[in-house]
């Protein structure tokens, strides 16, 4: 297959589609439902929280570790693809185990295996864009990746709405995972392994931080993801407590807050899917920074009407625009990260470290919950206003501070 064509970019990022499809279903539909089936009602929140917490810890440690190991993997098939193959097989096994788990203990083991398998596959897989794509095409590659992830979220939402059983959804995610991995393994070829460096794991984790460009790219990504998780975590409660009526064009379009959130998520994903590929291509021509600046300012400004005019019909429009803004950012920022990683022999480790900037903000956003409750008790809905204002500031700072990255335009 000829590289740097639309078809090649599609195949290169196809496993990201399967991964996003899987996690959207598991985190929002399948895992909460299976926990509720297997534990007493009074324990379901704490049991689910335990799984989420352990998964977040593993997602922080796993990608750098497996990225480091793949940097040093001696194989004629390449450094990354053997890990993708093994991780995809284990992922399918874990999903089947979770589907038929007879107890919470077995579900617990299945979920840990799923997280381990995902880290095993995606830690090294994340290095394929900096490995295989030259800087002049990385925006296009990143755009395709973002578009496929957003499309997967839409597909997962529709599958969750239409499917007749949880087992069917687990099996669908497993089959899609195997199919996507198989296509990528069939058509993507890796070059000969460069000579690995000799430093140990801990030293390898420290090396990227010596580069100020890497530090700024990491910090700005952390801030933007913090803004996203602050909005995502508390949006359903905001809808239930403040918006309350979910109507548009004179009709009620959702009866419950979780349904209202689902519709907003679909619109955000649609906006992201539409914007990602054009934004990535444009960044290859005009540079990464102008598009990141524009998207960050847009994301910040779009949150202001949410605070001032809590109406669901307005939120529907804002969600589509928010998705476009975030799709632009996500497409371009991945290319920006690849651009500042200048050691080809260590792309796996460095991309694994950078991916922790996506996981750690989720933990920080969860810690904000007590502040939201406390401020709401002082003057309702002050807590919601505060957390969304903080998200707007995080979006703005996380994009404007990209100016401190010197080695990329």
C-alpha positions as CSV (number, residue, x, y, z in Angstrom):
1,X,0.0,0.0,0.0
2,X,1.4,3.4,-1.0
3,X,2.2,5.5,2.1
4,X,0.8,8.9,2.9
5,X,-2.4,8.4,1.0
6,X,-5.9,8.7,2.6
7,X,-6.2,4.9,2.5
8,X,-2.8,4.4,4.2
9,X,-3.6,6.9,6.9
10,X,-7.0,5.2,7.4
11,X,-5.4,1.8,7.9
12,X,-2.6,3.2,10.1
13,X,-5.1,4.6,12.5
14,X,-7.8,1.9,12.2
15,X,-6.9,0.3,15.6
16,X,-7.6,3.7,17.2
17,X,-11.2,3.3,16.0
18,X,-11.5,-0.1,17.6
19,X,-9.9,1.2,20.8
20,X,-12.2,4.2,21.1
21,X,-15.3,2.1,20.3
22,X,-14.3,-0.4,23.0
23,X,-13.6,2.1,25.7
24,X,-16.7,4.2,25.0
25,X,-18.9,1.1,25.4
26,X,-17.0,-0.3,28.4
27,X,-16.8,2.8,30.5
28,X,-20.2,4.3,29.7
29,X,-22.4,1.2,29.2
30,X,-20.9,-2.2,29.7
31,X,-18.9,-2.0,32.9
32,X,-21.5,0.0,35.0
33,X,-24.2,-2.4,33.8
34,X,-22.2,-5.6,34.6
35,X,-21.3,-4.3,38.0
36,X,-24.9,-3.5,38.8
37,X,-25.8,-7.1,37.8
38,X,-23.2,-8.7,40.0
39,X,-23.1,-6.7,43.3
40,X,-25.8,-5.5,45.7
41,X,-27.3,-2.1,44.7
42,X,-25.9,-0.4,47.8
43,X,-22.3,-1.4,46.8
44,X,-22.4,-0.7,43.0
45,X,-21.0,2.8,43.1
46,X,-18.0,1.9,45.3
47,X,-17.3,-1.3,43.3
48,X,-17.4,0.6,40.0
49,X,-15.2,3.4,41.4
50,X,-12.6,0.8,42.5
51,X,-12.4,-0.5,39.0
52,X,-12.1,2.9,37.5
53,X,-9.4,3.9,40.0
54,X,-7.2,0.8,39.3
55,X,-7.7,1.2,35.6
56,X,-6.5,4.8,35.8
57,X,-3.3,3.8,37.7
58,X,-2.6,1.0,35.1
59,X,-3.2,3.4,32.2
60,X,-0.6,5.8,33.7
61,X,2.1,3.1,34.2
62,X,1.4,0.8,31.2
63,X,2.0,2.8,28.1
64,X,5.5,4.1,29.1
65,X,6.5,0.6,30.2
66,X,5.4,-1.2,27.0
67,X,6.6,1.7,24.9
68,X,10.1,1.3,26.5
69,X,10.1,-2.4,25.9
70,X,9.0,-2.0,22.3
71,X,11.9,0.5,21.7
72,X,14.2,-2.4,22.5
73,X,12.2,-5.3,20.8
74,X,14.4,-7.3,18.4
75,X,12.0,-8.5,15.6
76,X,12.0,-8.6,11.8
77,X,8.3,-7.8,11.9
78,X,9.1,-4.5,13.6
79,X,9.1,-3.1,17.1
80,X,5.4,-2.0,17.5
81,X,3.3,-4.5,15.5
82,X,4.2,-7.6,17.5
83,X,2.9,-5.8,20.6
84,X,-0.2,-4.7,18.8
85,X,-0.9,-8.3,17.8
86,X,-0.5,-9.7,21.3
87,X,-2.5,-6.9,22.9
88,X,-5.3,-7.3,20.4
89,X,-5.7,-11.0,21.1
90,X,-5.6,-10.4,24.9
91,X,-8.1,-7.6,24.5
92,X,-10.6,-9.9,22.8
93,X,-10.1,-12.6,25.5
94,X,-10.7,-10.0,28.2
95,X,-13.9,-8.7,26.7
96,X,-15.3,-12.3,26.4
97,X,-14.3,-12.9,30.0
98,X,-16.1,-9.8,31.1
99,X,-19.2,-10.7,29.1
100,X,-19.6,-14.0,30.8
101,X,-18.2,-13.2,34.2
102,X,-20.3,-15.1,36.9
103,X,-19.1,-12.9,39.7
104,X,-17.6,-9.5,40.5
105,X,-14.3,-11.1,41.2
106,X,-14.1,-12.6,37.7
107,X,-15.3,-9.3,36.2
108,X,-12.5,-7.5,38.2
109,X,-9.9,-9.9,36.8
110,X,-11.3,-9.4,33.3
111,X,-11.2,-5.7,33.5
112,X,-7.6,-5.7,34.8
113,X,-6.7,-8.0,31.9
114,X,-8.5,-5.6,29.5
115,X,-6.5,-2.6,30.8
116,X,-3.2,-4.6,30.6
117,X,-4.0,-5.7,27.1
118,X,-4.9,-2.2,26.0
119,X,-1.6,-0.8,27.4
120,X,0.3,-3.6,25.7
121,X,-1.2,-2.8,22.3
122,X,-1.6,1.0,22.3
123,X,1.6,2.0,24.2
124,X,3.8,0.8,21.3
125,X,1.1,1.5,18.7
126,X,1.1,5.2,19.6
127,X,4.7,5.4,18.3
128,X,3.8,4.5,14.8
129,X,2.9,8.0,13.7
130,X,6.3,9.5,14.7
131,X,8.0,6.3,13.5
132,X,6.5,6.1,10.0
133,X,5.2,9.6,9.1
134,X,7.5,12.5,8.3
135,X,6.8,15.9,9.7
136,X,5.2,17.2,6.5
137,X,2.4,14.6,6.7
138,X,1.9,14.2,10.5
139,X,-1.0,16.6,10.6
140,X,-2.9,14.5,8.1
141,X,-2.0,11.3,10.0
142,X,-3.1,12.9,13.3
143,X,-6.3,14.2,11.7
144,X,-7.3,10.7,10.4
145,X,-6.6,9.3,13.9
146,X,-8.9,11.9,15.5
147,X,-11.6,11.4,12.9
148,X,-11.6,7.7,13.4
149,X,-11.8,8.0,17.2
150,X,-14.7,10.5,17.0
151,X,-16.5,8.2,14.5
152,X,-16.0,5.3,16.9
153,X,-17.7,7.2,19.7
154,X,-20.7,7.8,17.5
155,X,-20.8,4.2,16.4
156,X,-20.5,3.0,20.0
157,X,-23.3,5.3,21.1
158,X,-25.6,4.0,18.4
159,X,-24.6,0.3,19.1
160,X,-25.3,0.8,22.8
161,X,-28.7,2.3,21.9
162,X,-29.7,-0.4,19.4
163,X,-28.2,-3.6,20.8
164,X,-30.4,-6.1,22.5
165,X,-28.0,-7.5,25.0
166,X,-24.8,-6.7,26.9
167,X,-23.1,-9.9,25.7
168,X,-23.7,-8.9,22.1
169,X,-22.0,-5.6,22.7
170,X,-19.0,-7.3,24.4
171,X,-18.6,-9.7,21.5
172,X,-19.0,-6.9,18.9
173,X,-16.2,-4.9,20.5
174,X,-14.0,-8.0,20.6
175,X,-14.6,-8.8,16.9
176,X,-14.0,-5.2,15.8
177,X,-10.8,-5.1,17.8
178,X,-9.5,-8.3,16.1
179,X,-10.6,-7.1,12.7
180,X,-8.9,-3.7,13.0
181,X,-5.7,-5.2,14.3
182,X,-5.7,-7.7,11.5
183,X,-6.0,-5.1,8.8
184,X,-3.3,-2.9,10.3
185,X,-0.9,-5.9,10.7
186,X,-1.6,-6.9,7.1
187,X,-1.0,-3.6,5.4
188,X,1.4,-1.5,7.6
189,X,5.1,-2.3,7.4
190,X,7.7,-1.0,9.8
191,X,11.3,-0.1,8.9
192,X,14.3,-1.9,10.2
193,X,14.8,-1.3,14.0
194,X,17.2,1.5,14.8
195,X,19.8,0.7,17.4
196,X,18.3,1.0,20.8
197,X,19.8,3.2,23.5
198,X,21.3,1.5,26.6
199,X,19.7,3.5,29.4
200,X,17.5,1.7,31.9
201,X,13.7,2.2,32.2
202,X,13.8,5.0,34.9
203,X,16.5,6.9,33.1
204,X,14.5,6.5,29.8
205,X,11.5,8.1,31.5
206,X,13.6,11.1,32.7
207,X,15.2,11.9,29.4
208,X,12.2,13.5,27.6
209,X,11.8,15.9,30.5
210,X,15.2,17.5,29.7
211,X,13.7,18.9,26.5
212,X,11.8,22.1,27.3
213,X,9.6,21.6,24.2
214,X,8.5,18.2,25.4
215,X,7.7,19.7,28.9
216,X,5.5,22.4,27.4
217,X,3.7,20.1,25.0
218,X,3.0,17.7,27.9
219,X,1.9,20.5,30.3
220,X,-0.4,22.1,27.7
221,X,-2.0,18.8,26.8
222,X,-2.6,18.2,30.5
223,X,-4.4,21.5,30.8
224,X,-6.6,20.9,27.8
225,X,-7.5,17.4,28.9
226,X,-8.2,18.8,32.4
227,X,-10.7,21.2,30.9
228,X,-12.4,18.4,28.9
229,X,-12.7,16.1,32.0
230,X,-14.0,18.9,34.2
231,X,-16.8,19.5,31.7
232,X,-17.4,15.8,31.0
233,X,-17.5,14.6,34.6
234,X,-20.1,17.1,35.9
235,X,-22.1,17.8,32.8
236,X,-24.8,15.2,33.6
237,X,-25.3,16.6,37.1
238,X,-25.5,20.1,35.7
239,X,-28.2,19.1,33.3
240,X,-30.2,17.3,36.0
241,X,-29.9,20.1,38.6
242,X,-29.8,23.3,36.5
243,X,-31.2,22.7,33.0
244,X,-33.8,20.1,34.0
245,X,-35.9,20.3,30.9
246,X,-34.4,18.8,27.8
247,X,-36.3,20.3,24.9
248,X,-35.5,21.7,21.5
249,X,-37.8,23.1,18.8
250,X,-40.7,23.0,21.1
251,X,-40.4,19.3,21.8
252,X,-38.9,17.3,24.7
253,X,-36.0,15.3,23.1
254,X,-34.8,13.5,26.2
255,X,-36.6,12.3,29.4
256,X,-33.6,11.7,31.6
257,X,-30.3,13.5,32.1
258,X,-28.2,10.6,31.0
259,X,-30.1,10.5,27.7
260,X,-29.6,14.3,27.3
261,X,-25.8,13.8,27.9
262,X,-25.8,11.0,25.3
263,X,-27.2,13.2,22.7
264,X,-24.7,16.0,23.5
265,X,-21.8,13.5,23.3
266,X,-23.0,12.3,19.9
267,X,-23.0,15.9,18.6
268,X,-19.6,16.6,20.0
269,X,-18.2,13.4,18.4
270,X,-19.8,14.3,15.1
271,X,-18.2,17.8,15.2
272,X,-14.9,16.2,16.0
273,X,-15.2,13.7,13.2
274,X,-16.0,16.4,10.6
275,X,-13.2,18.7,11.7
276,X,-10.2,16.4,12.3
277,X,-9.0,15.5,8.8
278,X,-9.3,19.0,7.3
279,X,-7.6,20.5,10.4
280,X,-4.7,18.0,10.3
281,X,-4.1,18.6,6.6
282,X,-4.2,22.4,7.1
283,X,-1.7,22.2,9.9
284,X,0.8,20.5,7.6
285,X,0.6,23.7,5.4
286,X,0.2,26.6,7.9
287,X,1.8,25.0,11.1
288,X,0.4,23.5,14.2
289,X,0.2,26.6,16.5
290,X,-2.3,28.8,14.6
291,X,-4.9,26.0,14.7
292,X,-4.2,25.2,18.3
293,X,-4.6,28.8,19.3
294,X,-7.9,29.1,17.4
295,X,-9.4,25.9,18.9
296,X,-8.4,26.8,22.4
297,X,-10.0,30.3,22.3
298,X,-13.1,28.8,20.7
299,X,-13.4,26.1,23.4
300,X,-13.1,28.7,26.2
301,X,-15.7,31.1,24.7
302,X,-18.2,28.3,24.0
303,X,-18.4,27.5,27.7
304,X,-19.6,31.1,28.6
305,X,-23.1,30.7,27.2
306,X,-23.4,27.4,29.2
307,X,-23.1,29.4,32.4
308,X,-25.2,32.4,31.3
309,X,-28.0,30.6,29.4
310,X,-28.7,27.1,30.8
311,X,-31.0,26.0,28.0
312,X,-30.8,22.6,26.4
313,X,-31.6,23.8,22.8
314,X,-28.6,26.1,23.1
315,X,-26.4,23.3,24.4
316,X,-27.2,21.2,21.4
317,X,-25.8,23.8,19.1
318,X,-22.9,24.5,21.3
319,X,-22.0,20.8,21.5
320,X,-21.6,20.5,17.7
321,X,-19.4,23.6,17.7
322,X,-17.5,22.4,20.7
323,X,-16.8,19.1,18.9
324,X,-15.4,21.0,15.9
325,X,-13.1,23.0,18.2
326,X,-12.0,20.0,20.1
327,X,-11.6,17.9,16.9
328,X,-9.2,20.6,15.6
329,X,-7.2,20.6,18.8
330,X,-7.0,16.8,19.1
331,X,-5.9,16.3,15.5
332,X,-3.2,18.9,15.6
333,X,-1.9,18.4,19.1
334,X,-1.0,14.7,18.4
335,X,1.1,15.9,15.4
336,X,2.7,18.5,17.6
337,X,3.7,15.9,20.1
338,X,5.2,13.7,17.4
339,X,7.1,16.8,16.1
340,X,8.9,17.4,19.4
341,X,10.1,13.8,19.8
342,X,13.4,13.8,18.2
343,X,14.9,10.4,19.2
344,X,13.6,7.8,16.8
345,X,15.0,5.0,18.9
346,X,12.8,6.1,21.9
347,X,9.5,7.0,20.3
348,X,7.7,4.3,22.2
349,X,8.9,5.5,25.6
350,X,8.3,9.1,24.8
351,X,4.8,8.7,23.4
352,X,4.0,6.5,26.4
353,X,5.1,9.2,28.8
354,X,3.1,11.8,26.8
355,X,0.0,9.7,27.0
356,X,-0.1,10.1,30.8
357,X,-1.0,13.7,30.1
358,X,-4.4,12.3,29.0
359,X,-4.9,10.0,32.0
360,X,-3.7,12.1,35.0
361,X,-6.2,15.0,34.4
362,X,-9.1,12.6,34.8
363,X,-7.9,11.9,38.3
364,X,-7.5,15.7,39.0
365,X,-11.0,16.4,37.6
366,X,-12.5,13.7,39.9
367,X,-10.9,15.4,43.0
368,X,-12.8,18.6,42.1
369,X,-16.1,17.0,43.0
370,X,-15.9,18.0,46.7
371,X,-15.4,21.6,45.7
372,X,-18.4,21.5,43.4
373,X,-20.6,20.2,46.2
374,X,-19.3,22.6,48.7
375,X,-19.8,25.7,46.5
376,X,-23.2,24.5,45.5
377,X,-24.2,24.4,49.2
378,X,-23.0,27.9,49.7
379,X,-24.9,29.4,46.7
380,X,-26.4,27.1,44.1
381,X,-25.3,26.6,41.3
382,X,-22.0,28.3,42.2
383,X,-20.1,25.0,42.1
384,X,-21.1,24.2,38.5
385,X,-20.2,27.8,37.5
386,X,-16.9,27.5,39.2
387,X,-15.9,24.2,37.6
388,X,-17.0,25.2,34.1
389,X,-15.1,28.6,34.5
390,X,-12.0,26.6,35.6
391,X,-12.4,24.4,32.5
392,X,-12.6,27.5,30.3
393,X,-9.3,28.8,31.8
394,X,-7.7,25.4,31.4
395,X,-8.6,25.3,27.7
396,X,-7.3,28.9,27.2
397,X,-4.0,28.4,29.1
398,X,-3.4,25.0,27.6
399,X,-3.6,26.3,24.0
400,X,-2.0,29.7,24.4
401,X,1.0,28.3,26.3
402,X,1.9,26.3,23.2
403,X,3.7,29.5,22.2
404,X,6.4,28.4,24.5
405,X,7.2,25.4,22.3
406,X,10.1,26.8,20.2
407,X,11.1,24.0,17.9
408,X,7.7,23.7,16.0
409,X,5.8,26.4,14.1
